[in-house]
């Protein structure tokens, strides 16, 4: 009887051991799947950001070309070109692109916006956009293009953001945001 009980207990322990091993394998597979999903979302975020940059660069080029044409051409064409320039200017601030970016950003950097809002309540939506772009390590020229501002305006925005976040002048703003 004792031998049968010991054999049954040994089989039960072996079965539990196999179950634990299977659970570990499942967890490892799940971790791998989550890592792949995160990498995919990160690539989507990068692709989306690059598309926005290219779009804004194209619009900037078209705006410059049309402005040059307005200076040279007759009055009839001037009104049409000015309307095109206005449409291009409006597309720079298109909220749909920002909403798509925000969704992709939050999938990669979960609850980052909540934590940054807790850090400072003075932040505007423009500040939060700038912080998100700094978080993904975009160069200043690309950030300026995405926001539709000059690099000098970006420098001023970064300075104001430093003040709102109480960051010392010598500290790196991007490094601070990366650490959050």
N, C-alpha and C positions, 0 to 999 in steps of 0.2 A: 504494500500500500504506500509505504514511504517512498519507495523507488518510483512508483507511478506518479505520486504527488511531486517529487523532485523533477521528474521528466516533464510533467505538465507545466510546472513553474519555469523550468528552463525554456520550454517552447514559448511560453507566454512572454518571458523576458526577451527572447530572440525576436518575437513578433513586435514587441514594443520598440526594440532597438531598430528594426527595419522600418517601422512607422516613423520614428524620429529621423532616421536617415532620409526617408522620402520627404518629410516635412522640410528638412534642411535643403534638399535639392529643389523643392518647390519654391522656397524662399529665395534661393539663389537665382532661380529662373525669373522669378517675379522682380527681383532687384535688377537683373540684367534688362528685363523688358522696360522697367521704369527708366533706367539710364538711357536706353535707346530712344524712348519717347521724349525725354528731356533734350537729348541731342537733336532730335528731329525738330522739336519746337524751337530750339535755339537757332537751328539752320533756317527755319521759317521766319523767325524774327529778323535774322540778318538779311535774308533775301528781301523781306518786306521793306526793311530800312533802306537797302541799296536801291530798290525800285523807287522809293520815295525820293531819294537823292537824285537819281537819274531824271525822274519826272520834273523835279524842281529845277535842275540844271537846264533841261530842255526849255522849260517855260521861261527861265531867265534869259536864255539865248534868244528865244522868239520875241520876248518883250524888248530886248535891246535892238534887235533887227527892225521891229515895227516902229520903235521910237525914232530910229534913224530914218526910216521911210517917211514918217510923219513930217520930219523937218524938211525933207526934200520935195515931197509930192504936192499935188494940187489939193484944193480944199475939199472936193468931193470925196476923195479917198481918205482924207484926214479923219473925217467922222467915223468911217468904217474901221479904220485902223485904231482909233482911240477906243472904240467899243471892244475890239479884240484885246487891246491892252488891259482894259478894265476886267474883262473875263479872265485873262491870265492872272491878274492881281488877285482876283477873288479865289481862283483855284489854289493859290499858295496857302490859304488859310482854311482849306477844306477840312471840315471836322470828321468826315467819314474816314479819311485816311488815319487820322489820329485815333479814332475809336478802334479801328482794326489793329493798329500798332499797340494800343493799350491792352487789348485782349491777348494778343500774342505775347506781349511783355509779361503780363500777369501769369500766363501759363508757364513761363520759364522762371520768373522771379516772383514766386507766390507771396502775396501779402506785403510786397515791398512798398507799395503806395500807402498802405495803412501805417506801416512803421515810420515812414518818412513824415507823414502827417502828424503822427504822435510826437515826433521830434520837434517840430515847429508848426504852430497853428497859423502863422502869418503867410504861408506859402500860397501863391496864386497858381492858377492852372498853367500859366506860362513857366513858372518856376518848376512845377512838377514835370512838365515836358522836358525842360532842360536837364533836370536830374535824371530822368529816364534815359535820355540820350547819352549823358555822361556815364551812366551805369553800364551801358553796353560798349564803352570805350571807343566812341566815335571821335575822329579828329575834329578840331574846331571848325575847319573849313566845311566839313560835311554837316556839322550841326547848324552852322550859319545858313547853309543852303536849305536844309530841311525846315528851319524856322522862317526862312524868307527874310533874313536880316543880314546886315554886313558883319564882318568879323569884329569891327570896332564895337558895334552894338552888342555882340556876343560877349565881348570882354567886359562891358559895363554890366550886362546881365549876370555874368559870373561873379563880379564884384558885389553886386547887390545880394546875390544868393549867399555869398560868404557871410555878409552881415546878418542876414536872416537866420542862418544856421549857427551863428556865433563861432565862426572858424577864424583862427588867427591868420594874419597876412602871410606868414611863411608856410603854413600848412597847405598841402596839396588837396584841392577840392575834389578831384576825381578819386584820389586814394581814400578820402573821407567817405565819399558816397559808396565806393566799393566795399568799405568795411561795414556798412549798415546792413 
